[in-house]
Amino acid sequence: MRSVSNPHLEPDPVFAGAPLARARRAALVVHGRGQTPDYMLAILDRVAVPDIAYVLPGAAGQTWYPAGFMQPLAANQPWADHALDAMAAFLARIAEAGIGAENVFLVGFSQGACLLSELLVRSPRRYAGAALLTGGYLGPEERAPSGSLAGTPVFAGTSRYDEWVPLERAEATARLLERMGAAVTLRVYEDREHLVNDDEIAEVRKLLTS
């Protein structure tokens, strides 16, 4: 799956867990800025749910878009649209393997969680679930709900003190997704570091095994 016009489709994704062709469920797992799929593989090792087909894309230059996620949308173009198009392409690849969206999980950390938050807002549908680990929708403006997530369970975890994702945006994202019909659990932590803590790992495991 390559495209000269979309640099985020140039790196081949990493696959883990169950073989995609034989799995009943899949997860699109998206890393943060300055990371690679290896970071999320370490997260999945901690989650330890092996019977899901995991698809881990890698961002061109290890970043999905260049500016901060709350900057005006134009500041991150065309990179943000390339990233969202890449997510759609990987979801289509999962669908081609016979796994519908209702059996697909979305898991992202930091910039990856922001990207998946934006995907849910722009392209709502019923998913098996989403884990948004320190993230929020893109842009500076408050967003209005449009479309339905049809009961998709969403776990959102964030730190009260995170220097990259303000608590107010994580809360606004949770409210927006709830207004779009998601079943949202927001957990606010006291961590001072930008990381995925053990409680979030337990919540992701619970989501993936529900």
MOGIVEN-V682816 format. One record per residue. N is the residue number from 1. D_CENTER is the distance of its C-alpha to the mean C-alpha in Angstrom with 2 decimals. Layout:
# MOGIVEN-V682816
N,D_CENTER + N,D_CENTER
This chain:
# MOGIVEN-V682816
1,20.04 + 2,21.19 + 3,21.75 + 4,23.96 + 5,22.63 + 6,18.92 + 7,18.68 + 8,15.07 + 9,16.58 + 10,19.34 + 11,17.98 + 12,17.94 + 13,14.84 + 14,15.50 + 15,16.05 + 16,16.54 + 17,17.71 + 18,19.64 + 19,20.78 + 20,18.76 + 21,22.12 + 22,23.15 + 23,20.14 + 24,19.89 + 25,16.18 + 26,13.24 + 27,9.65 + 28,7.31 + 29,6.36 + 30,5.47 + 31,8.09 + 32,9.46 + 33,12.66 + 34,15.64 + 35,14.03 + 36,14.06 + 37,12.69 + 38,15.45 + 39,13.78 + 40,11.11 + 41,14.12 + 42,15.86 + 43,13.27 + 44,13.65 + 45,17.37 + 46,17.40 + 47,15.61 + 48,18.23 + 49,17.46 + 50,18.97 + 51,19.50 + 52,16.09 + 53,15.50 + 54,12.58 + 55,11.66 + 56,10.55 + 57,10.98 + 58,12.68 + 59,12.98 + 60,16.60 + 61,18.26 + 62,15.32 + 63,13.84 + 64,11.79 + 65,14.17 + 66,17.28 + 67,17.89 + 68,16.46 + 69,13.72 + 70,16.44 + 71,18.96 + 72,20.35 + 73,18.19 + 74,21.00 + 75,20.66 + 76,17.47 + 77,18.88 + 78,19.06 + 79,16.21 + 80,13.49 + 81,14.84 + 82,15.08 + 83,11.41 + 84,10.65 + 85,13.61 + 86,12.42 + 87,9.29 + 88,12.07 + 89,14.34 + 90,12.43 + 91,11.96 + 92,15.67 + 93,16.52 + 94,15.24 + 95,17.27 + 96,20.19 + 97,20.27 + 98,20.98 + 99,17.79 + 100,17.11 + 101,13.99 + 102,15.51 + 103,15.17 + 104,11.61 + 105,8.83 + 106,5.05 + 107,4.37 + 108,3.34 + 109,6.67 + 110,8.62 + 111,8.38 + 112,5.08 + 113,4.14 + 114,6.77 + 115,5.96 + 116,3.53 + 117,6.38 + 118,8.74 + 119,8.07 + 120,8.88 + 121,11.74 + 122,13.12 + 123,12.94 + 124,13.28 + 125,14.38 + 126,14.63 + 127,11.98 + 128,12.90 + 129,10.38 + 130,7.02 + 131,6.70 + 132,5.77 + 133,7.98 + 134,9.96 + 135,8.54 + 136,9.85 + 137,10.65 + 138,12.61 + 139,16.39 + 140,19.28 + 141,20.28 + 142,19.80 + 143,18.19 + 144,19.94 + 145,18.55 + 146,18.94 + 147,18.51 + 148,17.59 + 149,14.73 + 150,17.73 + 151,17.18 + 152,13.61 + 153,13.24 + 154,10.60 + 155,10.87 + 156,10.40 + 157,12.11 + 158,13.67 + 159,17.04 + 160,19.91 + 161,20.85 + 162,17.76 + 163,19.12 + 164,16.01 + 165,14.40 + 166,17.33 + 167,17.54 + 168,18.74 + 169,15.59 + 170,13.44 + 171,16.27 + 172,16.51 + 173,12.93 + 174,13.68 + 175,16.97 + 176,15.80 + 177,13.48 + 178,16.47 + 179,18.82 + 180,16.94 + 181,17.70 + 182,14.80 + 183,16.09 + 184,14.47 + 185,15.25 + 186,15.00 + 187,16.33 + 188,17.83 + 189,19.13 + 190,22.02 + 191,20.63 + 192,21.86 + 193,19.67 + 194,16.14 + 195,14.94 + 196,13.50 + 197,16.60 + 198,18.30 + 199,17.83 + 200,14.02 + 201,14.57 + 202,16.95 + 203,14.72 + 204,12.04 + 205,15.18 + 206,16.55 + 207,13.64 + 208,13.79 + 209,17.56 + 210,18.14
